[in-house]
């Protein structure tokens, strides 16, 4: 049976992650409160942030920034795109 959560982003019961995304209190919070759909959207948003801000994810500054953005995206107001962001055209 799927792990079900009341998603913090969508405010409804949805399928959750199969395991915590990382070993920490924040990872547990994500596991217990974030749906697979919202986590996938965060992954896409995170890639955009990495590219737009040219972040180096192995640096402490980038990691701190991404954790703040993840919390805002999943549990806050949704996370804003950079002012200069232009969505890709297909």
PDB file of N, CA, C and O in Angstrom:
ATOM      1  N   UNK A   1       0.839  -1.183   0.000  1.00  0.00           N
ATOM      2  CA  UNK A   1       0.000   0.000   0.000  1.00  0.00           C
ATOM      3  C   UNK A   1       0.884   1.245   0.000  1.00  0.00           C
ATOM      4  O   UNK A   1       1.925   1.283   0.655  1.00  0.00           O
ATOM      5  N   UNK A   2       0.458   2.243  -0.732  1.00  0.00           N
ATOM      6  CA  UNK A   2       1.221   3.485  -0.864  1.00  0.00           C
ATOM      7  C   UNK A   2       1.205   4.262   0.445  1.00  0.00           C
ATOM      8  O   UNK A   2       0.250   4.197   1.219  1.00  0.00           O
ATOM      9  N   UNK A   3       2.273   4.989   0.667  1.00  0.00           N
ATOM     10  CA  UNK A   3       2.383   5.900   1.820  1.00  0.00           C
ATOM     11  C   UNK A   3       1.592   7.155   1.477  1.00  0.00           C
ATOM     12  O   UNK A   3       1.929   7.864   0.529  1.00  0.00           O
ATOM     13  N   UNK A   4       0.541   7.432   2.245  1.00  0.00           N
ATOM     14  CA  UNK A   4      -0.315   8.583   1.979  1.00  0.00           C
ATOM     15  C   UNK A   4      -0.010   9.697   2.981  1.00  0.00           C
ATOM     16  O   UNK A   4       0.281   9.440   4.149  1.00  0.00           O
ATOM     17  N   UNK A   5      -0.084  10.936   2.499  1.00  0.00           N
ATOM     18  CA  UNK A   5       0.153  12.114   3.335  1.00  0.00           C
ATOM     19  C   UNK A   5      -0.888  13.175   2.992  1.00  0.00           C
ATOM     20  O   UNK A   5      -1.480  13.158   1.913  1.00  0.00           O
ATOM     21  N   UNK A   6      -1.097  14.084   3.913  1.00  0.00           N
ATOM     22  CA  UNK A   6      -1.837  15.307   3.587  1.00  0.00           C
ATOM     23  C   UNK A   6      -0.760  16.288   3.165  1.00  0.00           C
ATOM     24  O   UNK A   6      -0.008  16.796   3.997  1.00  0.00           O
ATOM     25  N   UNK A   7      -0.691  16.549   1.879  1.00  0.00           N
ATOM     26  CA  UNK A   7       0.395  17.332   1.295  1.00  0.00           C
ATOM     27  C   UNK A   7       0.339  18.789   1.759  1.00  0.00           C
ATOM     28  O   UNK A   7      -0.695  19.451   1.664  1.00  0.00           O
ATOM     29  N   UNK A   8       1.472  19.267   2.261  1.00  0.00           N
ATOM     30  CA  UNK A   8       1.564  20.653   2.728  1.00  0.00           C
ATOM     31  C   UNK A   8       1.364  21.643   1.586  1.00  0.00           C
ATOM     32  O   UNK A   8       0.866  22.747   1.808  1.00  0.00           O
ATOM     33  N   UNK A   9       1.737  21.272   0.396  1.00  0.00           N
ATOM     34  CA  UNK A   9       1.618  22.171  -0.764  1.00  0.00           C
ATOM     35  C   UNK A   9       0.204  22.181  -1.329  1.00  0.00           C
ATOM     36  O   UNK A   9      -0.319  23.240  -1.678  1.00  0.00           O
ATOM     37  N   UNK A  10      -0.421  21.000  -1.422  1.00  0.00           N
ATOM     38  CA  UNK A  10      -1.732  20.875  -2.072  1.00  0.00           C
ATOM     39  C   UNK A  10      -2.903  20.793  -1.100  1.00  0.00           C
ATOM     40  O   UNK A  10      -4.061  20.861  -1.512  1.00  0.00           O
ATOM     41  N   UNK A  11      -2.603  20.648   0.190  1.00  0.00           N
ATOM     42  CA  UNK A  11      -3.656  20.628   1.220  1.00  0.00           C
ATOM     43  C   UNK A  11      -4.700  19.538   0.975  1.00  0.00           C
ATOM     44  O   UNK A  11      -5.888  19.735   1.230  1.00  0.00           O
ATOM     45  N   UNK A  12      -4.248  18.397   0.482  1.00  0.00           N
ATOM     46  CA  UNK A  12      -5.139  17.259   0.299  1.00  0.00           C
ATOM     47  C   UNK A  12      -4.346  15.966   0.431  1.00  0.00           C
ATOM     48  O   UNK A  12      -3.119  15.959   0.325  1.00  0.00           O
ATOM     49  N   UNK A  13      -5.068  14.874   0.663  1.00  0.00           N
ATOM     50  CA  UNK A  13      -4.391  13.591   0.813  1.00  0.00           C
ATOM     51  C   UNK A  13      -3.911  13.104  -0.556  1.00  0.00           C
ATOM     52  O   UNK A  13      -4.666  13.045  -1.526  1.00  0.00           O
ATOM     53  N   UNK A  14      -2.622  12.758  -0.588  1.00  0.00           N
ATOM     54  CA  UNK A  14      -1.995  12.315  -1.833  1.00  0.00           C
ATOM     55  C   UNK A  14      -0.939  11.263  -1.499  1.00  0.00           C
ATOM     56  O   UNK A  14      -0.579  11.074  -0.337  1.00  0.00           O
ATOM     57  N   UNK A  15      -0.458  10.593  -2.522  1.00  0.00           N
ATOM     58  CA  UNK A  15       0.607   9.620  -2.320  1.00  0.00           C
ATOM     59  C   UNK A  15       1.892  10.339  -1.937  1.00  0.00           C
ATOM     60  O   UNK A  15       2.286  11.316  -2.574  1.00  0.00           O
ATOM     61  N   UNK A  16       2.541   9.840  -0.883  1.00  0.00           N
ATOM     62  CA  UNK A  16       3.783  10.428  -0.408  1.00  0.00           C
ATOM     63  C   UNK A  16       5.006   9.730  -0.970  1.00  0.00           C
ATOM     64  O   UNK A  16       4.896   8.811  -1.782  1.00  0.00           O
ATOM     65  N   UNK A  17       6.156  10.171  -0.536  1.00  0.00           N
ATOM     66  CA  UNK A  17       7.424   9.578  -0.948  1.00  0.00           C
ATOM     67  C   UNK A  17       7.556   8.183  -0.355  1.00  0.00           C
ATOM     68  O   UNK A  17       6.941   7.880   0.668  1.00  0.00           O
ATOM     69  N   UNK A  18       8.347   7.342  -0.985  1.00  0.00           N
ATOM     70  CA  UNK A  18       8.529   5.978  -0.480  1.00  0.00           C
ATOM     71  C   UNK A  18       9.495   5.924   0.702  1.00  0.00           C
ATOM     72  O   UNK A  18       9.497   4.959   1.465  1.00  0.00           O
ATOM     73  N   UNK A  19      10.317   6.970   0.849  1.00  0.00           N
ATOM     74  CA  UNK A  19      11.245   7.060   1.979  1.00  0.00           C
ATOM     75  C   UNK A  19      11.658   8.516   2.155  1.00  0.00           C
ATOM     76  O   UNK A  19      11.515   9.315   1.229  1.00  0.00           O
ATOM     77  N   UNK A  20      12.170   8.871   3.338  1.00  0.00           N
ATOM     78  CA  UNK A  20      12.626  10.252   3.532  1.00  0.00           C
ATOM     79  C   UNK A  20      13.729  10.599   2.529  1.00  0.00           C
ATOM     80  O   UNK A  20      14.584   9.758   2.250  1.00  0.00           O
ATOM     81  N   UNK A  21      13.729  11.816   1.984  1.00  0.00           N
ATOM     82  CA  UNK A  21      14.720  12.179   0.971  1.00  0.00           C
ATOM     83  C   UNK A  21      16.135  12.359   1.522  1.00  0.00           C
ATOM     84  O   UNK A  21      17.104  12.297   0.765  1.00  0.00           O
ATOM     85  N   UNK A  22      16.262  12.583   2.829  1.00  0.00           N
ATOM     86  CA  UNK A  22      17.566  12.681   3.468  1.00  0.00           C
ATOM     87  C   UNK A  22      17.405  12.407   4.955  1.00  0.00           C
ATOM     88  O   UNK A  22      16.304  12.486   5.500  1.00  0.00           O
ATOM     89  N   UNK A  23      18.518  12.084   5.601  1.00  0.00           N
ATOM     90  CA  UNK A  23      18.531  11.727   7.019  1.00  0.00           C
ATOM     91  C   UNK A  23      18.640  12.961   7.902  1.00  0.00           C
ATOM     92  O   UNK A  23      19.743  13.381   8.253  1.00  0.00           O
ATOM     93  N   UNK A  24      17.520  13.533   8.254  1.00  0.00           N
ATOM     94  CA  UNK A  24      17.503  14.685   9.149  1.00  0.00           C
ATOM     95  C   UNK A  24      16.058  14.910   9.574  1.00  0.00           C
ATOM     96  O   UNK A  24      15.141  14.254   9.080  1.00  0.00           O
ATOM     97  N   UNK A  25      15.873  15.843  10.492  1.00  0.00           N
ATOM     98  CA  UNK A  25      14.506  16.195  10.893  1.00  0.00           C
ATOM     99  C   UNK A  25      13.732  16.765   9.709  1.00  0.00           C
ATOM    100  O   UNK A  25      12.540  16.499   9.557  1.00  0.00           O
ATOM    101  N   UNK A  26      14.408  17.545   8.874  1.00  0.00           N
ATOM    102  CA  UNK A  26      13.740  18.101   7.692  1.00  0.00           C
ATOM    103  C   UNK A  26      13.345  16.990   6.720  1.00  0.00           C
ATOM    104  O   UNK A  26      12.261  17.039   6.139  1.00  0.00           O
ATOM    105  N   UNK A  27      14.196  16.003   6.538  1.00  0.00           N
ATOM    106  CA  UNK A  27      13.865  14.863   5.678  1.00  0.00           C
ATOM    107  C   UNK A  27      12.639  14.128   6.184  1.00  0.00           C
ATOM    108  O   UNK A  27      11.789  13.716   5.395  1.00  0.00           O
ATOM    109  N   UNK A  28      12.542  13.961   7.502  1.00  0.00           N
ATOM    110  CA  UNK A  28      11.377  13.310   8.107  1.00  0.00           C
ATOM    111  C   UNK A  28      10.126  14.161   7.890  1.00  0.00           C
ATOM    112  O   UNK A  28       9.058  13.633   7.579  1.00  0.00           O
ATOM    113  N   UNK A  29      10.260  15.483   8.054  1.00  0.00           N
ATOM    114  CA  UNK A  29       9.125  16.394   7.849  1.00  0.00           C
ATOM    115  C   UNK A  29       8.628  16.309   6.402  1.00  0.00           C
ATOM    116  O   UNK A  29       7.423  16.275   6.155  1.00  0.00           O
ATOM    117  N   UNK A  30       9.557  16.276   5.459  1.00  0.00           N
ATOM    118  CA  UNK A  30       9.180  16.152   4.047  1.00  0.00           C
ATOM    119  C   UNK A  30       8.454  14.828   3.815  1.00  0.00           C
ATOM    120  O   UNK A  30       7.406  14.795   3.170  1.00  0.00           O
ATOM    121  N   UNK A  31       9.008  13.748   4.339  1.00  0.00           N
ATOM    122  CA  UNK A  31       8.410  12.419   4.171  1.00  0.00           C
ATOM    123  C   UNK A  31       6.980  12.371   4.710  1.00  0.00           C
ATOM    124  O   UNK A  31       6.105  11.751   4.105  1.00  0.00           O
ATOM    125  N   UNK A  32       6.750  13.018   5.833  1.00  0.00           N
ATOM    126  CA  UNK A  32       5.450  12.956   6.491  1.00  0.00           C
ATOM    127  C   UNK A  32       4.433  13.966   5.957  1.00  0.00           C
ATOM    128  O   UNK A  32       3.241  13.853   6.246  1.00  0.00           O
ATOM    129  N   UNK A  33       4.900  14.969   5.166  1.00  0.00           N
ATOM    130  CA  UNK A  33       3.993  16.068   4.786  1.00  0.00           C
ATOM    131  C   UNK A  33       4.022  16.474   3.322  1.00  0.00           C
ATOM    132  O   UNK A  33       3.331  17.420   2.943  1.00  0.00           O
ATOM    133  N   UNK A  34       4.792  15.798   2.492  1.00  0.00           N
ATOM    134  CA  UNK A  34       4.927  16.231   1.094  1.00  0.00           C
ATOM    135  C   UNK A  34       4.601  15.062   0.167  1.00  0.00           C
ATOM    136  O   UNK A  34       5.058  13.938   0.375  1.00  0.00           O
ATOM    137  N   UNK A  35       3.810  15.346  -0.848  1.00  0.00           N
ATOM    138  CA  UNK A  35       3.434  14.322  -1.827  1.00  0.00           C
ATOM    139  C   UNK A  35       4.540  14.111  -2.856  1.00  0.00           C
ATOM    140  O   UNK A  35       5.432  14.944  -3.020  1.00  0.00           O
ATOM    141  N   UNK A  36       4.456  12.970  -3.546  1.00  0.00           N
ATOM    142  CA  UNK A  36       5.389  12.703  -4.645  1.00  0.00           C
ATOM    143  C   UNK A  36       5.295  13.793  -5.707  1.00  0.00           C
ATOM    144  O   UNK A  36       6.307  14.237  -6.251  1.00  0.00           O
ATOM    145  N   UNK A  37       4.075  14.214  -5.992  1.00  0.00           N
ATOM    146  CA  UNK A  37       3.868  15.252  -7.012  1.00  0.00           C
ATOM    147  C   UNK A  37       4.584  16.545  -6.615  1.00  0.00           C
ATOM    148  O   UNK A  37       5.305  17.127  -7.426  1.00  0.00           O
ATOM    149  N   UNK A  38       4.389  16.996  -5.379  1.00  0.00           N
ATOM    150  CA  UNK A  38       5.029  18.238  -4.926  1.00  0.00           C
ATOM    151  C   UNK A  38       6.544  18.093  -4.896  1.00  0.00           C
ATOM    152  O   UNK A  38       7.258  19.040  -5.227  1.00  0.00           O
ATOM    153  N   UNK A  39       7.049  16.917  -4.502  1.00  0.00           N
ATOM    154  CA  UNK A  39       8.493  16.696  -4.453  1.00  0.00           C
ATOM    155  C   UNK A  39       9.076  16.755  -5.874  1.00  0.00           C
ATOM    156  O   UNK A  39      10.153  17.315  -6.075  1.00  0.00           O
ATOM    157  N   UNK A  40       8.377  16.188  -6.846  1.00  0.00           N
ATOM    158  CA  UNK A  40       8.826  16.258  -8.241  1.00  0.00           C
ATOM    159  C   UNK A  40       8.858  17.688  -8.751  1.00  0.00           C
ATOM    160  O   UNK A  40       9.773  18.077  -9.477  1.00  0.00           O
ATOM    161  N   UNK A  41       7.856  18.467  -8.368  1.00  0.00           N
ATOM    162  CA  UNK A  41       7.831  19.880  -8.757  1.00  0.00           C
ATOM    163  C   UNK A  41       8.989  20.633  -8.105  1.00  0.00           C
ATOM    164  O   UNK A  41       9.590  21.509  -8.728  1.00  0.00           O
ATOM    165  N   UNK A  42       9.301  20.294  -6.853  1.00  0.00           N
ATOM    166  CA  UNK A  42      10.444  20.919  -6.195  1.00  0.00           C
ATOM    167  C   UNK A  42      11.731  20.571  -6.937  1.00  0.00           C
ATOM    168  O   UNK A  42      12.582  21.439  -7.125  1.00  0.00           O
ATOM    169  N   UNK A  43      11.887  19.325  -7.360  1.00  0.00           N
ATOM    170  CA  UNK A  43      13.104  18.913  -8.079  1.00  0.00           C
ATOM    171  C   UNK A  43      13.284  19.761  -9.341  1.00  0.00           C
ATOM    172  O   UNK A  43      14.395  20.195  -9.644  1.00  0.00           O
ATOM    173  N   UNK A  44      12.206  19.993 -10.064  1.00  0.00           N
ATOM    174  CA  UNK A  44      12.286  20.837 -11.265  1.00  0.00           C
ATOM    175  C   UNK A  44      12.613  22.286 -10.903  1.00  0.00           C
ATOM    176  O   UNK A  44      13.427  22.927 -11.567  1.00  0.00           O
ATOM    177  N   UNK A  45      11.983  22.793  -9.861  1.00  0.00           N
ATOM    178  CA  UNK A  45      12.232  24.171  -9.411  1.00  0.00           C
ATOM    179  C   UNK A  45      13.689  24.319  -8.957  1.00  0.00           C
ATOM    180  O   UNK A  45      14.341  25.321  -9.251  1.00  0.00           O
ATOM    181  N   UNK A  46      14.182  23.320  -8.248  1.00  0.00           N
ATOM    182  CA  UNK A  46      15.566  23.348  -7.775  1.00  0.00           C
ATOM    183  C   UNK A  46      16.549  23.386  -8.945  1.00  0.00           C
ATOM    184  O   UNK A  46      17.532  24.125  -8.903  1.00  0.00           O
ATOM    185  N   UNK A  47      16.289  22.594  -9.991  1.00  0.00           N
ATOM    186  CA  UNK A  47      17.160  22.617 -11.181  1.00  0.00           C
ATOM    187  C   UNK A  47      17.188  24.010 -11.804  1.00  0.00           C
ATOM    188  O   UNK A  47      18.238  24.504 -12.215  1.00  0.00           O
ATOM    189  N   UNK A  48      16.006  24.631 -11.864  1.00  0.00           N
ATOM    190  CA  UNK A  48      15.929  25.972 -12.427  1.00  0.00           C
ATOM    191  C   UNK A  48      16.757  26.944 -11.577  1.00  0.00           C
ATOM    192  O   UNK A  48      17.490  27.768 -12.124  1.00  0.00           O
ATOM    193  N   UNK A  49      16.646  26.854 -10.241  1.00  0.00           N
ATOM    194  CA  UNK A  49      17.419  27.724  -9.360  1.00  0.00           C
ATOM    195  C   UNK A  49      18.918  27.495  -9.542  1.00  0.00           C
ATOM    196  O   UNK A  49      19.692  28.450  -9.617  1.00  0.00           O
ATOM    197  N   UNK A  50      19.322  26.242  -9.613  1.00  0.00           N
ATOM    198  CA  UNK A  50      20.739  25.923  -9.813  1.00  0.00           C
ATOM    199  C   UNK A  50      21.260  26.553 -11.099  1.00  0.00           C
ATOM    200  O   UNK A  50      22.355  27.115 -11.124  1.00  0.00           O
ATOM    201  N   UNK A  51      20.479  26.457 -12.152  1.00  0.00           N
ATOM    202  CA  UNK A  51      20.904  26.997 -13.443  1.00  0.00           C
ATOM    203  C   UNK A  51      20.851  28.521 -13.483  1.00  0.00           C
ATOM    204  O   UNK A  51      21.807  29.164 -13.918  1.00  0.00           O
ATOM    205  N   UNK A  52      19.749  29.099 -13.035  1.00  0.00           N
ATOM    206  CA  UNK A  52      19.581  30.549 -13.113  1.00  0.00           C
ATOM    207  C   UNK A  52      20.593  31.298 -12.254  1.00  0.00           C
ATOM    208  O   UNK A  52      21.115  32.336 -12.660  1.00  0.00           O
ATOM    209  N   UNK A  53      20.864  30.767 -11.067  1.00  0.00           N
ATOM    210  CA  UNK A  53      21.807  31.427 -10.159  1.00  0.00           C
ATOM    211  C   UNK A  53      23.227  30.873 -10.293  1.00  0.00           C
ATOM    212  O   UNK A  53      24.140  31.307  -9.591  1.00  0.00           O
ATOM    213  N   UNK A  54      23.402  29.912 -11.201  1.00  0.00           N
ATOM    214  CA  UNK A  54      24.705  29.284 -11.429  1.00  0.00           C
ATOM    215  C   UNK A  54      25.322  28.813 -10.108  1.00  0.00           C
ATOM    216  O   UNK A  54      26.484  29.080  -9.801  1.00  0.00           O
ATOM    217  N   UNK A  55      24.493  28.102  -9.348  1.00  0.00           N
ATOM    218  CA  UNK A  55      24.924  27.628  -8.030  1.00  0.00           C
ATOM    219  C   UNK A  55      25.832  26.413  -8.156  1.00  0.00           C
ATOM    220  O   UNK A  55      25.692  25.610  -9.079  1.00  0.00           O
ATOM    221  N   UNK A  56      26.735  26.293  -7.246  1.00  0.00           N
ATOM    222  CA  UNK A  56      27.593  25.115  -7.135  1.00  0.00           C
ATOM    223  C   UNK A  56      27.092  24.351  -5.913  1.00  0.00           C
ATOM    224  O   UNK A  56      27.395  24.734  -4.783  1.00  0.00           O
ATOM    225  N   UNK A  57      26.325  23.269  -6.124  1.00  0.00           N
ATOM    226  CA  UNK A  57      25.605  22.633  -5.026  1.00  0.00           C
ATOM    227  C   UNK A  57      26.482  22.035  -3.934  1.00  0.00           C
ATOM    228  O   UNK A  57      25.973  21.705  -2.862  1.00  0.00           O
ATOM    229  N   UNK A  58      27.754  21.887  -4.164  1.00  0.00           N
ATOM    230  CA  UNK A  58      28.645  21.344  -3.141  1.00  0.00           C
ATOM    231  C   UNK A  58      29.099  22.403  -2.139  1.00  0.00           C
ATOM    232  O   UNK A  58      29.727  22.077  -1.132  1.00  0.00           O
ATOM    233  N   UNK A  59      28.778  23.691  -2.418  1.00  0.00           N
ATOM    234  CA  UNK A  59      29.188  24.748  -1.489  1.00  0.00           C
ATOM    235  C   UNK A  59      28.144  24.910  -0.377  1.00  0.00           C
ATOM    236  O   UNK A  59      26.951  24.691  -0.589  1.00  0.00           O
ATOM    237  N   UNK A  60      28.612  25.290   0.785  1.00  0.00           N
ATOM    238  CA  UNK A  60      27.727  25.488   1.944  1.00  0.00           C
ATOM    239  C   UNK A  60      26.695  26.581   1.657  1.00  0.00           C
ATOM    240  O   UNK A  60      25.535  26.453   2.050  1.00  0.00           O
ATOM    241  N   UNK A  61      27.106  27.649   0.980  1.00  0.00           N
ATOM    242  CA  UNK A  61      26.190  28.755   0.682  1.00  0.00           C
ATOM    243  C   UNK A  61      25.038  28.291  -0.212  1.00  0.00           C
ATOM    244  O   UNK A  61      23.881  28.633   0.032  1.00  0.00           O
ATOM    245  N   UNK A  62      25.357  27.517  -1.239  1.00  0.00           N
ATOM    246  CA  UNK A  62      24.321  27.015  -2.144  1.00  0.00           C
ATOM    247  C   UNK A  62      23.386  26.058  -1.418  1.00  0.00           C
ATOM    248  O   UNK A  62      22.172  26.096  -1.620  1.00  0.00           O
ATOM    249  N   UNK A  63      23.947  25.205  -0.578  1.00  0.00           N
ATOM    250  CA  UNK A  63      23.122  24.252   0.171  1.00  0.00           C
ATOM    251  C   UNK A  63      22.161  24.981   1.103  1.00  0.00           C
ATOM    252  O   UNK A  63      20.983  24.633   1.182  1.00  0.00           O
ATOM    253  N   UNK A  64      22.659  25.981   1.802  1.00  0.00           N
ATOM    254  CA  UNK A  64      21.813  26.763   2.708  1.00  0.00           C
ATOM    255  C   UNK A  64      20.701  27.450   1.928  1.00  0.00           C
ATOM    256  O   UNK A  64      19.542  27.420   2.341  1.00  0.00           O
ATOM    257  N   UNK A  65      21.045  28.069   0.804  1.00  0.00           N
ATOM    258  CA  UNK A  65      20.059  28.741  -0.044  1.00  0.00           C
ATOM    259  C   UNK A  65      19.003  27.751  -0.533  1.00  0.00           C
ATOM    260  O   UNK A  65      17.810  28.054  -0.494  1.00  0.00           O
ATOM    261  N   UNK A  66      19.423  26.578  -0.991  1.00  0.00           N
ATOM    262  CA  UNK A  66      18.474  25.601  -1.520  1.00  0.00           C
ATOM    263  C   UNK A  66      17.547  25.051  -0.432  1.00  0.00           C
ATOM    264  O   UNK A  66      16.368  24.811  -0.691  1.00  0.00           O
ATOM    265  N   UNK A  67      18.061  24.853   0.764  1.00  0.00           N
ATOM    266  CA  UNK A  67      17.203  24.397   1.867  1.00  0.00           C
ATOM    267  C   UNK A  67      16.151  25.463   2.181  1.00  0.00           C
ATOM    268  O   UNK A  67      14.981  25.138   2.384  1.00  0.00           O
ATOM    269  N   UNK A  68      16.558  26.717   2.223  1.00  0.00           N
ATOM    270  CA  UNK A  68      15.600  27.804   2.464  1.00  0.00           C
ATOM    271  C   UNK A  68      14.538  27.845   1.371  1.00  0.00           C
ATOM    272  O   UNK A  68      13.348  27.987   1.655  1.00  0.00           O
ATOM    273  N   UNK A  69      14.975  27.721   0.123  1.00  0.00           N
ATOM    274  CA  UNK A  69      14.041  27.749  -1.002  1.00  0.00           C
ATOM    275  C   UNK A  69      13.109  26.540  -0.974  1.00  0.00           C
ATOM    276  O   UNK A  69      11.926  26.664  -1.289  1.00  0.00           O
ATOM    277  N   UNK A  70      13.633  25.372  -0.600  1.00  0.00           N
ATOM    278  CA  UNK A  70      12.814  24.160  -0.530  1.00  0.00           C
ATOM    279  C   UNK A  70      11.722  24.327   0.525  1.00  0.00           C
ATOM    280  O   UNK A  70      10.567  23.974   0.290  1.00  0.00           O
ATOM    281  N   UNK A  71      12.089  24.864   1.683  1.00  0.00           N
ATOM    282  CA  UNK A  71      11.091  25.056   2.732  1.00  0.00           C
ATOM    283  C   UNK A  71      10.013  26.037   2.287  1.00  0.00           C
ATOM    284  O   UNK A  71       8.831  25.825   2.557  1.00  0.00           O
ATOM    285  N   UNK A  72      10.409  27.096   1.615  1.00  0.00           N
ATOM    286  CA  UNK A  72       9.434  28.065   1.104  1.00  0.00           C
ATOM    287  C   UNK A  72       8.551  27.426   0.034  1.00  0.00           C
ATOM    288  O   UNK A  72       7.337  27.628   0.028  1.00  0.00           O
ATOM    289  N   UNK A  73       9.154  26.660  -0.868  1.00  0.00           N
ATOM    290  CA  UNK A  73       8.417  26.041  -1.959  1.00  0.00           C
ATOM    291  C   UNK A  73       7.409  25.014  -1.445  1.00  0.00           C
ATOM    292  O   UNK A  73       6.262  24.993  -1.891  1.00  0.00           O
ATOM    293  N   UNK A  74       7.832  24.168  -0.512  1.00  0.00           N
ATOM    294  CA  UNK A  74       6.978  23.075  -0.056  1.00  0.00           C
ATOM    295  C   UNK A  74       6.036  23.463   1.081  1.00  0.00           C
ATOM    296  O   UNK A  74       4.907  22.974   1.141  1.00  0.00           O
ATOM    297  N   UNK A  75       6.487  24.336   1.982  1.00  0.00           N
ATOM    298  CA  UNK A  75       5.711  24.631   3.179  1.00  0.00           C
ATOM    299  C   UNK A  75       5.266  26.086   3.283  1.00  0.00           C
ATOM    300  O   UNK A  75       4.465  26.426   4.154  1.00  0.00           O
ATOM    301  N   UNK A  76       5.772  26.943   2.410  1.00  0.00           N
ATOM    302  CA  UNK A  76       5.452  28.362   2.488  1.00  0.00           C
ATOM    303  C   UNK A  76       4.586  28.809   1.333  1.00  0.00           C
ATOM    304  O   UNK A  76       3.590  28.173   0.987  1.00  0.00           O
ATOM    305  N   UNK A  77       4.991  29.919   0.748  1.00  0.00           N
ATOM    306  CA  UNK A  77       4.213  30.537  -0.314  1.00  0.00           C
ATOM    307  C   UNK A  77       4.453  29.998  -1.705  1.00  0.00           C
ATOM    308  O   UNK A  77       3.847  30.481  -2.662  1.00  0.00           O
ATOM    309  N   UNK A  78       5.313  29.017  -1.846  1.00  0.00           N
ATOM    310  CA  UNK A  78       5.502  28.401  -3.141  1.00  0.00           C
ATOM    311  C   UNK A  78       6.834  28.666  -3.798  1.00  0.00           C
ATOM    312  O   UNK A  78       7.180  27.979  -4.758  1.00  0.00           O
ATOM    313  N   UNK A  79       7.584  29.617  -3.330  1.00  0.00           N
ATOM    314  CA  UNK A  79       8.898  29.884  -3.921  1.00  0.00           C
ATOM    315  C   UNK A  79       8.788  30.653  -5.220  1.00  0.00           C
ATOM    316  O   UNK A  79       8.087  30.236  -6.142  1.00  0.00           O
ATOM    317  N   UNK A  80       9.467  31.753  -5.289  1.00  0.00           N
ATOM    318  CA  UNK A  80       9.413  32.613  -6.469  1.00  0.00           C
ATOM    319  C   UNK A  80      10.539  32.267  -7.439  1.00  0.00           C
ATOM    320  O   UNK A  80      11.601  31.786  -7.046  1.00  0.00           O
ATOM    321  N   UNK A  81      10.276  32.523  -8.699  1.00  0.00           N
ATOM    322  CA  UNK A  81      11.307  32.365  -9.725  1.00  0.00           C
ATOM    323  C   UNK A  81      12.158  33.639  -9.751  1.00  0.00           C
ATOM    324  O   UNK A  81      11.666  34.712  -9.403  1.00  0.00           O
ATOM    325  N   UNK A  82      13.417  33.533 -10.155  1.00  0.00           N
ATOM    326  CA  UNK A  82      14.257  34.728 -10.279  1.00  0.00           C
ATOM    327  C   UNK A  82      13.622  35.734 -11.242  1.00  0.00           C
ATOM    328  O   UNK A  82      12.941  35.341 -12.189  1.00  0.00           O
ATOM    329  N   UNK A  83      13.841  37.025 -11.005  1.00  0.00           N
ATOM    330  CA  UNK A  83      13.262  38.079 -11.862  1.00  0.00           C
ATOM    331  C   UNK A  83      13.633  37.878 -13.329  1.00  0.00           C
ATOM    332  O   UNK A  83      12.824  38.127 -14.223  1.00  0.00           O
ATOM    333  N   UNK A  84      14.852  37.429 -13.562  1.00  0.00           N
ATOM    334  CA  UNK A  84      15.363  37.312 -14.928  1.00  0.00           C
ATOM    335  C   UNK A  84      14.935  36.015 -15.628  1.00  0.00           C
ATOM    336  O   UNK A  84      15.242  35.824 -16.805  1.00  0.00           O
ATOM    337  N   UNK A  85      14.234  35.128 -14.923  1.00  0.00           N
ATOM    338  CA  UNK A  85      13.898  33.816 -15.460  1.00  0.00           C
ATOM    339  C   UNK A  85      12.992  33.921 -16.687  1.00  0.00           C
ATOM    340  O   UNK A  85      11.971  34.609 -16.671  1.00  0.00           O
ATOM    341  N   UNK A  86      13.388  33.229 -17.734  1.00  0.00           N
ATOM    342  CA  UNK A  86      12.585  33.124 -18.944  1.00  0.00           C
ATOM    343  C   UNK A  86      12.355  31.631 -19.176  1.00  0.00           C
ATOM    344  O   UNK A  86      13.315  30.890 -19.385  1.00  0.00           O
ATOM    345  N   UNK A  87      11.095  31.174 -19.142  1.00  0.00           N
ATOM    346  CA  UNK A  87      10.848  29.749 -19.314  1.00  0.00           C
ATOM    347  C   UNK A  87      11.306  29.269 -20.686  1.00  0.00           C
ATOM    348  O   UNK A  87      11.229  30.011 -21.665  1.00  0.00           O
ATOM    349  N   UNK A  88      11.786  28.020 -20.758  1.00  0.00           N
ATOM    350  CA  UNK A  88      12.248  27.496 -22.050  1.00  0.00           C
ATOM    351  C   UNK A  88      11.077  27.363 -23.020  1.00  0.00           C
ATOM    352  O   UNK A  88       9.944  27.090 -22.624  1.00  0.00           O
ATOM    353  N   UNK A  89      11.379  27.561 -24.281  1.00  0.00           N
ATOM    354  CA  UNK A  89      10.366  27.369 -25.311  1.00  0.00           C
ATOM    355  C   UNK A  89      10.593  26.009 -25.960  1.00  0.00           C
ATOM    356  O   UNK A  89      11.727  25.559 -26.123  1.00  0.00           O
ATOM    357  N   UNK A  90       9.509  25.378 -26.319  1.00  0.00           N
ATOM    358  CA  UNK A  90       9.633  24.047 -26.940  1.00  0.00           C
ATOM    359  C   UNK A  90       9.303  24.068 -28.394  1.00  0.00           C
ATOM    360  O   UNK A  90       9.359  23.030 -29.054  1.00  0.00           O
TER     361      UNK A  90
END
